[in-house]
Amino acid sequence: MQSKPQSTITERNSSKSPCKGICNLDFETHQVCQGCGRTIDEIANWSIYTNEDKMLINEKATQRLQGF
């Protein structure tokens, strides 16, 4: 039995969210979550980003968290 090719939707959602369930906005900018390091826009649009976009956002979020 052959497996089905991975769908575009599955590919888009294959990168895990960096959410830690500790949602707290940075008080200086009010745009960066201190739990995951993503901006409000990145959090809101996570479900529509491609896997490549998500990997880049995860890298940026990690860098932002190092600044806290």
Buried (B, 14 or more C-beta within 10 A) or exposed (E): EEEEEEEEEEEBBEBEBBBEEEEEBBEEEEEBBBBBBBBEEBBEEBEEBBEEBBEBBBEBBEEBBEEE
